[in-house]
C-alpha cells in the first residue's frame, strides 16, 4: 500500500487505501468483543482539563476518547484518514488541502464544518491558547477556508511530508463554540461523551450514539478511578476491582505481567532527559555540562527507574525516529574518566562544581530513584550534589519556570519528525521558559531550521547529523533512556487494543472477550 499518490493525496475508504483485505479480520475480532458492562480503569492521576491541545500524561486519557484528529497513523506509521476525508500535499510542498469528512457531528449534534477547523487552527496558532500544539504550527503561514468542507494550509516554506502529516495527526478538532472554553467544556467528535466527573476521584464516559465510525465504540460505558499510588492500583486489578490500569509504573507493570496480566506498550515512547538550565552557574560553563554526557549511568537509570522497559539512548529519539543514531550511545557511554577530563577542562573550582542542587519531583518515586542513581555516580567523579525535592504544583512551577539548575523530565514526540522535539519546553527554539528568548544556543536553532528545510536523501541525512551534533555540543539536555509513561496493564478478558503512535489510550475498539 502507498499512502502518497501522484499528488500525495490521502483518500478515505478502504478501497482507496487498499485496506479492505486487512480490515475484515479486525472487524470480525471487534464483533466478537462485548461492551455490555462498564470498563473499569484505574489511573494514577486525575486529568488536568478537557483541552486536547494540552498534551500531558494525565490528559492522555481524554484526547482520543473525547476528540478525533484530522488523520491517524496505522501500526506501520502510515497516515490514514480520520476527520480529514482526504488531504493533498501540493507538488511544491508549500500547501496542503484538507477535505473534511461528511456526516460527522459533535457531541452537541452540530455538524463538523470547515468553520470548526478554522476556529481550532486559530486556537492552535495562538501562543496563549495553543499549548503543546502551538510549536507544531510553526511552518504554517496562514490558511484559507475554501468552502464548508475544505481548508488549505499555506506554509512559510517547503515543508517535508512527514512534518505535514505529524501536524494533521496532532490536530484534534474542537467545535467552534467551545474553543475558548475547551479546558472546562467538552464538545468533540470522539467516541465517548462525559457522563460524570468527581474531581480527584472518578470520571465516567458514555458511548457517543452518533459516532461516525461504524460499530464503534464497543463499550457502552467507561469508569475511570483515581488511585493515589501504583501499589493501590495494582492491588485493585489483582482483586478484580478494575479491569485495567493505565499509566502505572514500570516495576509494577512488569510484576503484573509476570503474574499473568496483559502488558501493552504503544509506539509513543518518551525519552528521559537530564534538563540543564544553561543560564545559571555552574551550567553556564559548556565543558562542565558536556561532562554529564559521560557522568550519567544510563543503564543503571533504566534498570532502577524503569525495570528495564526501554532502551539506553544518548539522543532524545525513540528508535523509530528518522534522526536516531545509535553510534552516539557508544561514543557517550558511561565513563567517569572522560567526564572528569571535561570537568578539568571547565576550569571550575571544586566549590563551584558543587554549588548547585538537583531538582527532583518528590511525588514520583521513579524520579527520586533515578536522581539518586545520578547523585551516586557524580559522587564518584568528585561532585557532591544535593537533591531538592518538591511536589505537586511547586515542582511544576519550578520545572516550567526554569527555576532549577538541573532536573529530570520526560520529553515526548520522540518517535516523530525530529523537529517535533521543539514542542517540549527545554527544546523550544522560541519562548523557551528555561533558556529564554532568543534561544542562546544558536547552532542548535540553526540545525532545527536546517532539518525543517531539508529535501533529498543526502541533505536530510546531513541535516539530522547536524542536529544531533548541535544537541550534544550544547548539552542543555542529556538524554538517558526511552520509557513508556502510558503503560497499560489489563485483565486477560480485555481485548481490542490498538497501538497508538503516541501511546494514548484508545478505547473505541476495546471490549471484553468473555
C-alpha positions as CSV (number, residue, x, y, z in Angstrom):
1,X,0.0,0.0,0.0
2,X,1.2,3.5,-0.8
3,X,-0.1,6.4,1.3
4,X,1.4,9.1,-1.0
5,X,-0.1,9.1,-4.5
6,X,1.0,11.1,-7.6
7,X,-0.1,14.3,-5.9
8,X,0.3,12.9,-2.4
9,X,-3.4,12.6,-1.8
10,X,-4.7,10.5,1.1
11,X,-8.2,9.2,0.4
12,X,-10.9,7.9,2.8
13,X,-12.4,4.5,2.4
14,X,-10.9,1.0,2.4
15,X,-10.9,0.7,-1.3
16,X,-8.9,3.8,-1.9
17,X,-6.5,2.9,0.9
18,X,-6.0,-0.7,-0.2
19,X,-7.0,-1.8,3.3
20,X,-10.1,-3.9,2.5
21,X,-8.4,-7.2,3.0
22,X,-6.8,-6.2,6.3
23,X,-9.8,-4.6,7.9
24,X,-12.1,-7.7,7.6
25,X,-10.3,-9.8,10.3
26,X,-10.2,-6.7,12.6
27,X,-13.9,-6.2,12.1
28,X,-14.6,-9.8,12.9
29,X,-12.4,-9.6,16.0
30,X,-14.3,-6.4,17.2
31,X,-17.6,-8.1,16.5
32,X,-16.6,-10.9,19.0
33,X,-15.9,-8.3,21.7
34,X,-18.6,-7.3,24.2
35,X,-19.3,-3.9,25.7
36,X,-22.4,-4.7,27.8
37,X,-20.8,-3.8,31.1
38,X,-18.7,-0.9,32.2
39,X,-14.9,-1.0,31.6
40,X,-13.3,-0.1,34.9
41,X,-9.9,1.6,34.5
42,X,-7.5,2.6,37.2
43,X,-5.4,5.8,36.8
44,X,-2.5,7.2,38.8
45,X,-3.5,10.8,38.4
46,X,-6.6,12.8,37.5
47,X,-6.6,14.5,34.2
48,X,-5.7,18.2,34.0
49,X,-8.5,19.6,31.9
50,X,-10.5,18.8,28.8
51,X,-8.4,20.7,26.3
52,X,-7.0,18.2,23.8
53,X,-4.2,20.7,22.8
54,X,-2.7,20.3,26.3
55,X,-0.7,17.2,25.7
56,X,0.3,15.7,29.1
57,X,0.5,12.2,30.6
58,X,-2.7,13.0,32.6
59,X,-4.6,14.3,29.6
60,X,-3.7,11.2,27.6
61,X,-7.0,9.5,28.7
62,X,-9.0,12.4,27.2
63,X,-7.6,13.1,23.8
64,X,-8.6,10.1,21.6
65,X,-11.7,9.3,23.6
66,X,-13.5,12.6,23.5
67,X,-11.9,14.0,20.3
68,X,-10.7,12.9,16.9
69,X,-7.7,14.3,14.9
70,X,-7.6,15.1,11.2
71,X,-5.7,11.9,10.5
72,X,-4.2,8.9,12.3
73,X,-1.2,6.7,11.8
74,X,-1.5,2.9,11.5
75,X,0.8,0.4,13.1
76,X,3.3,0.8,10.3
77,X,3.4,4.6,10.7
78,X,1.4,5.3,7.6
79,X,-1.2,8.1,7.7
80,X,-4.8,7.0,7.5
81,X,-8.0,9.2,7.2
82,X,-9.9,10.4,10.3
83,X,-11.8,13.7,10.3
84,X,-9.9,14.6,7.1
85,X,-11.5,12.5,4.3
86,X,-8.6,13.5,2.1
87,X,-5.5,15.6,2.3
88,X,-3.5,16.7,-0.7
89,X,0.1,18.0,-0.4
90,X,0.9,20.4,-3.2
91,X,3.7,19.3,-5.6
92,X,5.9,22.2,-4.3
93,X,5.2,21.2,-0.6
94,X,4.1,24.8,0.0
95,X,0.5,24.0,0.9
96,X,-1.8,21.1,2.0
97,X,-5.5,21.0,1.2
98,X,-7.8,19.2,3.7
99,X,-11.3,18.0,2.8
100,X,-13.4,17.2,5.9
101,X,-15.4,14.0,6.2
102,X,-19.2,14.3,5.7
103,X,-21.7,13.1,8.2
104,X,-19.6,13.8,11.3
105,X,-21.3,15.6,14.3
106,X,-20.0,17.0,17.5
107,X,-21.4,15.8,20.8
108,X,-23.8,18.8,20.7
109,X,-25.3,17.5,17.5
110,X,-23.8,20.2,15.3
111,X,-22.2,19.1,12.0
112,X,-18.5,19.3,11.6
113,X,-17.6,22.0,9.0
114,X,-14.5,24.0,8.0
115,X,-15.6,26.8,10.4
116,X,-14.7,24.4,13.3
117,X,-11.3,23.6,11.8
118,X,-10.8,27.3,11.2
119,X,-11.5,28.0,14.9
120,X,-9.3,25.1,16.0
121,X,-6.4,26.4,13.9
122,X,-6.8,29.9,15.4
123,X,-6.6,28.4,18.9
124,X,-3.6,26.2,18.0
125,X,-1.8,29.2,16.3
126,X,-2.0,31.4,19.4
127,X,0.9,31.0,21.9
128,X,-1.5,31.8,24.7
129,X,-4.1,29.0,23.8
130,X,-2.3,26.6,21.5
131,X,-0.3,25.0,24.3
132,X,1.6,21.9,23.0
133,X,0.1,22.2,19.5
134,X,1.5,25.8,19.0
135,X,5.1,24.8,18.2
136,X,3.8,22.3,15.7
137,X,2.1,25.2,13.9
138,X,5.4,26.9,13.2
139,X,5.6,26.0,9.5
140,X,2.1,27.4,8.8
141,X,2.0,30.9,7.3
142,X,-1.8,31.1,7.2
143,X,-4.8,29.1,5.9
144,X,-7.7,29.6,3.5
145,X,-11.2,28.4,4.1
146,X,-12.2,27.3,0.6
147,X,-15.7,26.0,1.3
148,X,-17.8,24.3,4.0
149,X,-15.6,21.2,3.9
150,X,-12.3,22.4,2.6
151,X,-9.4,24.2,4.2
152,X,-5.9,24.9,2.6
153,X,-2.9,25.3,4.9
154,X,-0.3,27.6,3.4
155,X,3.3,27.2,4.6
156,X,6.1,29.6,5.1
157,X,8.5,27.5,3.0
158,X,8.7,24.0,1.6
159,X,7.7,21.5,4.3
160,X,8.6,17.8,4.4
161,X,5.7,15.4,4.0
162,X,6.2,13.8,7.4
163,X,6.2,17.2,9.2
164,X,2.8,17.9,7.5
165,X,1.3,14.6,8.5
166,X,2.5,15.0,12.0
167,X,0.7,18.3,12.2
168,X,-2.5,16.8,10.9
169,X,-2.3,13.9,13.2
170,X,-1.8,16.2,16.2
171,X,-4.7,18.4,15.3
172,X,-7.7,17.5,17.5
173,X,-10.7,19.4,16.2
174,X,-12.8,21.3,18.7
175,X,-16.2,22.7,18.0
176,X,-16.0,26.4,17.2
177,X,-18.3,27.4,20.0
178,X,-16.1,25.8,22.7
179,X,-12.5,26.7,21.5
180,X,-12.4,29.5,24.1
181,X,-13.7,27.2,26.9
182,X,-12.0,23.9,25.9
183,X,-10.5,23.4,29.4
184,X,-13.9,23.2,31.1
185,X,-16.3,22.2,28.3
186,X,-16.3,19.1,26.0
187,X,-17.6,19.3,22.5
188,X,-15.6,16.9,20.4
189,X,-16.5,14.4,17.7
190,X,-15.0,11.5,19.7
191,X,-16.4,8.1,20.6
192,X,-17.4,9.0,24.1
193,X,-19.1,11.8,26.0
194,X,-18.6,12.9,29.6
195,X,-21.4,11.5,31.8
196,X,-19.9,12.3,35.2
197,X,-16.8,13.8,36.8
198,X,-15.9,13.8,40.5
199,X,-12.7,15.8,40.8
200,X,-9.8,13.7,42.0
201,X,-11.9,10.6,42.3
202,X,-13.5,9.4,39.1
203,X,-14.6,10.1,35.5
204,X,-17.5,8.3,33.8
205,X,-17.8,8.3,30.0
206,X,-20.8,7.2,28.0
207,X,-20.7,5.9,24.4
208,X,-21.4,8.6,21.7
209,X,-24.5,7.1,20.0
210,X,-23.8,9.2,16.8
211,X,-20.2,8.4,16.5
212,X,-19.1,8.4,12.8
213,X,-17.0,5.2,12.8
214,X,-19.2,2.2,12.2
215,X,-19.8,-0.2,15.1
216,X,-17.7,1.9,17.4
217,X,-17.3,2.3,20.3
218,X,-17.9,-1.2,21.6
219,X,-18.2,-0.2,25.2
220,X,-21.3,1.5,26.4
221,X,-19.6,2.9,29.5
222,X,-16.2,3.5,30.9
223,X,-15.4,4.4,34.5
224,X,-12.0,5.8,35.5
225,X,-11.0,5.6,39.2
226,X,-8.1,7.7,40.5
227,X,-5.6,5.9,42.7
228,X,-3.1,7.5,45.0
229,X,-0.2,5.2,44.1
230,X,1.0,2.3,42.0
231,X,0.5,-0.2,44.7
232,X,-3.1,0.6,45.3
233,X,-3.9,0.5,41.5
234,X,-2.0,-2.9,41.2
235,X,-4.0,-4.3,44.2
236,X,-7.2,-3.2,42.5
237,X,-6.6,-5.1,39.3
238,X,-5.4,-8.1,41.2
239,X,-8.6,-8.1,43.2
240,X,-10.7,-7.6,40.1
241,X,-11.9,-4.2,41.3
242,X,-10.8,-2.7,38.0
243,X,-10.3,-4.3,34.6
244,X,-7.3,-2.2,33.5
245,X,-4.6,0.1,34.9
246,X,-3.3,2.9,32.6
247,X,-0.2,5.0,33.2
248,X,1.2,2.9,36.0
249,X,4.9,2.5,36.8
250,X,7.2,0.1,35.0
251,X,8.1,-2.0,38.0
252,X,4.5,-2.8,39.0
253,X,3.7,-3.4,35.3
254,X,6.5,-6.0,34.9
255,X,5.4,-7.7,38.2
256,X,1.8,-7.9,37.0
257,X,2.9,-9.2,33.6
258,X,4.8,-11.9,35.3
259,X,1.7,-12.7,37.4
260,X,-0.3,-13.4,34.2
261,X,-1.9,-10.0,33.3
262,X,-1.5,-8.4,29.8
263,X,1.0,-5.6,29.4
264,X,0.6,-3.3,26.4
265,X,3.1,-0.8,25.2
266,X,2.4,1.8,22.5
267,X,4.6,3.2,19.8
268,X,4.9,6.6,21.6
269,X,7.9,6.1,23.9
270,X,9.1,9.1,25.8
271,X,12.8,9.9,26.4
272,X,14.0,10.8,29.9
273,X,16.2,13.9,29.7
274,X,18.5,15.4,32.3
275,X,17.4,19.0,31.7
276,X,20.0,21.7,32.3
277,X,19.5,25.4,32.9
278,X,22.4,26.8,30.9
279,X,21.7,30.4,32.1
280,X,22.8,29.6,35.7
281,X,26.2,28.7,37.1
282,X,27.9,26.3,37.1
283,X,26.0,25.0,34.0
284,X,26.7,28.2,32.0
285,X,30.1,26.6,31.5
286,X,29.9,24.4,28.4
287,X,32.6,22.0,29.3
288,X,31.1,21.4,32.7
289,X,27.7,20.4,31.3
290,X,29.3,18.4,28.4
291,X,30.9,16.2,31.1
292,X,27.5,15.0,32.1
293,X,27.2,13.1,28.8
294,X,29.7,10.7,30.4
295,X,28.9,11.0,34.1
296,X,25.3,9.7,33.9
297,X,25.0,5.9,34.1
298,X,22.1,5.4,31.6
299,X,22.0,1.6,32.1
300,X,21.6,2.0,35.8
301,X,18.8,4.6,35.4
302,X,16.9,2.2,33.0
303,X,17.3,-0.7,35.4
304,X,16.4,1.1,38.6
305,X,13.8,3.6,37.3
306,X,12.0,1.5,34.7
307,X,12.6,-2.1,35.4
308,X,14.5,-2.4,32.1
309,X,11.5,-1.4,30.0
310,X,13.1,0.8,27.4
311,X,16.4,1.4,25.8
312,X,19.5,3.4,26.6
313,X,19.9,6.5,24.4
314,X,22.3,9.4,24.3
315,X,20.0,11.3,21.9
316,X,16.3,12.4,22.6
317,X,14.9,10.0,20.0
318,X,12.9,6.8,20.1
319,X,14.4,4.0,17.9
320,X,11.8,4.7,15.2
321,X,12.7,8.4,14.8
322,X,14.5,9.0,11.5
323,X,17.2,11.0,13.3
324,X,18.1,8.2,15.7
325,X,21.8,7.3,15.6
326,X,22.9,4.5,17.9
327,X,26.6,5.4,17.5
328,X,26.1,8.2,20.0
329,X,25.2,5.6,22.6
330,X,28.6,4.1,22.3
331,X,30.5,7.4,21.9
332,X,28.9,8.8,25.1
333,X,28.7,5.6,27.2
334,X,29.2,6.0,30.9
335,X,32.8,6.8,31.6
336,X,33.9,8.6,34.8
337,X,37.4,9.2,33.5
338,X,36.2,11.0,30.3
339,X,33.8,13.0,32.4
340,X,36.5,14.1,34.8
341,X,38.7,15.2,32.0
342,X,36.0,17.6,30.8
343,X,35.4,18.8,34.4
344,X,39.1,19.7,34.5
345,X,38.9,21.5,31.1
346,X,36.0,23.6,32.5
347,X,38.4,25.5,34.8
348,X,35.9,25.5,37.6
349,X,37.0,25.1,41.2
350,X,35.7,22.1,43.3
351,X,33.5,24.6,45.2
352,X,32.0,25.9,42.0
353,X,31.2,22.4,40.7
354,X,29.4,21.6,43.9
355,X,27.4,24.8,44.1
356,X,24.0,23.6,42.7
357,X,21.1,21.4,43.6
358,X,19.3,18.7,41.5
359,X,15.5,19.5,41.4
360,X,13.5,16.3,41.9
361,X,9.8,15.5,41.6
362,X,9.3,14.2,45.1
363,X,5.9,12.9,44.3
364,X,7.2,10.4,41.7
365,X,9.3,7.5,43.1
366,X,10.9,6.8,39.7
367,X,12.2,10.4,39.5
368,X,13.6,10.1,43.1
369,X,15.2,6.7,42.3
370,X,17.0,7.9,39.1
371,X,18.1,11.1,40.7
372,X,19.7,9.1,43.5
373,X,21.5,7.0,40.8
374,X,22.9,10.2,39.3
375,X,23.8,11.6,42.8
376,X,25.9,8.4,43.5
377,X,27.7,8.4,40.1
378,X,28.5,12.1,40.4
379,X,30.0,11.5,43.8
380,X,32.4,9.0,42.2
381,X,33.5,11.9,39.9
382,X,34.1,14.2,42.9
383,X,30.8,16.2,42.6
384,X,28.7,16.2,45.8
385,X,25.2,17.3,44.8
386,X,22.2,17.7,47.0
387,X,18.6,16.7,45.9
388,X,15.9,19.3,46.1
389,X,12.6,17.5,46.4
390,X,9.4,19.4,45.5
391,X,6.0,18.0,44.9
392,X,2.8,18.9,43.0
393,X,2.3,22.4,41.7
394,X,5.5,23.6,43.5
395,X,7.6,21.2,41.3
396,X,5.6,22.0,38.1
397,X,6.1,25.7,38.7
398,X,9.9,25.3,39.2
399,X,10.1,23.0,36.1
400,X,8.2,25.2,33.7
401,X,9.5,28.4,35.1
402,X,13.1,27.4,34.7
403,X,13.7,27.7,38.5
404,X,16.3,25.0,38.7
405,X,19.9,24.2,37.9
406,X,19.1,20.7,36.6
407,X,16.3,18.2,36.8
408,X,14.9,15.1,35.1
409,X,11.9,15.3,32.8
410,X,10.5,13.2,30.0
411,X,10.1,14.6,26.5
412,X,7.5,13.4,24.0
413,X,7.3,13.3,20.2
414,X,10.5,11.3,20.3
415,X,9.2,9.0,17.6
416,X,8.0,11.6,15.1
417,X,9.6,14.1,12.7
418,X,12.7,15.3,14.5
419,X,11.8,18.9,14.9
420,X,8.6,18.0,16.8
421,X,11.0,17.8,19.7
422,X,10.7,21.6,19.9
423,X,7.2,21.2,21.3
424,X,8.9,20.2,24.6
425,X,9.8,23.2,26.9
426,X,13.6,22.6,27.2
427,X,13.9,22.1,23.4
428,X,11.9,25.1,22.2
429,X,13.7,27.4,19.9
430,X,11.3,30.3,20.7
431,X,9.9,31.4,24.0
432,X,11.9,28.8,25.9
433,X,10.7,29.0,29.5
434,X,14.1,27.7,30.8
435,X,16.7,29.1,28.4
436,X,15.0,32.3,27.5
437,X,14.2,34.1,24.2
438,X,16.0,34.2,21.9
439,X,17.4,30.7,22.5
440,X,21.1,31.2,23.4
441,X,22.2,28.0,21.5
442,X,22.4,29.4,18.0
443,X,23.9,26.3,16.4
444,X,21.0,24.2,17.8
445,X,18.5,26.8,16.4
446,X,20.2,26.7,13.0
447,X,20.2,22.9,13.0
448,X,16.4,22.8,13.7
449,X,15.8,25.2,10.8
450,X,18.1,23.1,8.5
451,X,16.0,20.0,9.3
452,X,12.8,21.8,8.5
453,X,14.1,22.8,5.1
454,X,16.0,19.7,4.0
455,X,14.9,17.7,0.9
456,X,16.7,14.9,-0.8
457,X,18.3,11.9,0.9
458,X,21.8,13.4,1.3
459,X,20.6,16.8,2.5
460,X,18.2,15.2,5.0
461,X,20.9,12.9,6.5
462,X,23.3,15.8,6.8
463,X,20.6,17.9,8.5
464,X,19.9,15.1,11.0
465,X,23.6,14.7,11.7
466,X,24.0,18.4,12.3
467,X,21.1,18.5,14.7
468,X,22.4,15.6,16.7
469,X,25.9,17.2,16.9
470,X,24.4,20.5,17.9
471,X,22.4,18.9,20.7
472,X,25.3,17.1,22.2
473,X,27.7,20.0,22.0
474,X,25.2,22.4,23.6
475,X,24.3,19.8,26.2
476,X,21.3,21.6,27.6
477,X,19.6,18.2,27.7
478,X,21.3,14.9,28.3
479,X,19.1,12.0,27.1
480,X,19.3,8.9,29.2
481,X,16.8,6.3,28.1
482,X,13.4,5.7,26.4
483,X,10.5,4.7,28.6
484,X,6.7,4.2,28.5
485,X,4.7,6.6,30.6
486,X,1.5,5.2,29.1
487,X,1.8,1.5,30.0
488,X,-1.5,-0.5,30.0
489,X,-2.0,-3.5,32.2
490,X,-5.2,-5.4,31.6
491,X,-7.1,-8.5,32.7
492,X,-6.9,-11.4,30.3
493,X,-10.6,-11.0,29.2
494,X,-10.0,-7.5,27.8
495,X,-9.2,-7.2,24.1
496,X,-9.2,-4.9,21.1
497,X,-6.2,-2.7,21.9
498,X,-4.6,-0.6,19.1
499,X,-1.0,0.7,19.2
500,X,-1.4,4.5,19.1
501,X,1.6,6.3,17.7
502,X,1.6,8.5,20.9
503,X,0.6,5.6,23.2
504,X,-2.5,7.5,24.1
505,X,-5.4,5.5,25.5
506,X,-7.8,4.5,22.6
507,X,-10.9,2.8,23.9
508,X,-13.2,2.9,20.8
509,X,-12.0,-0.6,19.7
510,X,-11.7,-2.1,23.2
511,X,-14.2,-4.6,24.8
512,X,-14.5,-7.8,26.8
513,X,-13.7,-11.2,25.2
514,X,-16.0,-13.0,27.6
